[in-house]
């Protein structure tokens, strides 16, 4: 069985290079302003371009709004989106309003 390795919270070219050189399969960028690992869209876009095809890029969001998800998609920052939810009273982002479902009406 192959183990996939994701290194998340990357925010500098140096940290990204270390993760890539170590063979990370995925590199993650945190889009959550309260986090010390938060990164802006432009910085993440530069790091994503630097990573190229060497690893999948993961966008980690917390209680993301549809607008935030659209911004991540429009900036072509990531290949994968990971949503964390910490606010129970807030509804989860409705991804279907942001991007078409590639599986049609299937659940």
C-alpha positions in Angstrom: 0.0 0.0 0.0 1.3 3.4 -1.0 1.2 6.1 1.7 0.4 9.6 0.6 2.0 12.5 2.4 0.5 15.9 2.8 2.5 18.8 4.3 0.1 21.6 5.2 0.5 25.2 6.4 3.2 26.1 4.0 3.7 29.8 3.5 7.3 30.4 2.3 9.2 29.2 -0.8 11.8 27.7 1.5 9.3 25.5 3.4 7.6 24.5 0.1 11.0 23.4 -1.3 11.8 21.3 1.8 8.4 19.6 1.5 8.8 18.9 -2.2 12.4 17.8 -1.9 11.3 15.4 0.9 8.8 13.8 -1.6 5.5 15.2 -0.3 2.6 14.1 -2.5 0.5 17.1 -1.5 1.3 20.5 -0.2 -1.3 22.5 1.7 -2.2 26.2 2.0 -4.3 27.5 4.9 -7.0 30.1 4.2 -8.1 30.9 7.7 -7.1 34.4 8.9 -7.0 33.5 12.7 -4.4 30.7 12.0 -0.7 31.6 12.2 -0.3 29.5 9.1 -2.8 31.6 7.1 -1.6 32.6 3.6 -3.1 35.1 1.2 -4.3 34.2 -2.3 -1.5 35.9 -4.1 1.2 34.2 -2.0 -0.5 30.9 -2.4 -0.8 31.3 -6.1 3.0 32.0 -6.3 3.8 28.9 -4.2 1.4 26.8 -6.2 3.1 27.8 -9.4 6.5 27.0 -7.8 5.2 23.5 -6.9 3.9 23.0 -10.4 3.1 19.3 -11.0 5.5 18.0 -8.3 2.6 17.7 -5.8 -1.1 18.2 -5.6 -2.0 21.6 -4.0 -4.6 21.5 -1.2 -6.6 24.5 -0.1 -7.6 24.2 3.6 -10.5 26.4 4.6 -12.5 26.8 7.8 -16.1 27.8 7.6 -15.5 29.0 4.0 -18.0 31.2 2.3 -19.0 30.6 -1.3 -17.1 33.8 -2.2 -13.9 32.5 -0.6 -14.3 29.2 -2.5 -14.9 31.1 -5.7 -11.7 33.2 -5.1 -9.7 30.0 -4.6 -11.1 28.4 -7.8 -10.6 31.6 -9.8 -7.0 32.0 -8.6 -6.3 28.4 -9.6 -4.6 27.8 -6.3 -5.4 24.2 -5.6 -6.2 20.8 -7.0 -8.0 19.7 -3.8 -10.2 21.6 -1.3 -10.4 20.5 2.3 -13.2 22.2 4.4 -13.1 22.3 8.1 -16.1 23.4 10.1 -16.0 24.9 13.5 -19.1 27.1 13.7 -22.1 24.9 14.3 -24.7 27.6 13.7 -23.3 28.5 10.3 -24.4 26.3 7.3 -21.7 24.5 5.4 -20.7 26.0 2.1 -22.9 24.9 -0.7 -20.3 23.8 -3.2 -22.9 23.2 -5.9 -23.6 26.9 -6.1 -19.9 27.6 -6.7 -18.9 24.9 -9.2 -20.9 22.4 -11.3 -21.2 18.9 -10.0 -19.0 16.7 -12.3 -21.2 13.7 -11.4 -24.5 15.3 -12.5 -27.4 14.4 -10.4 -25.8 11.3 -8.8 -25.1 11.5 -5.1 
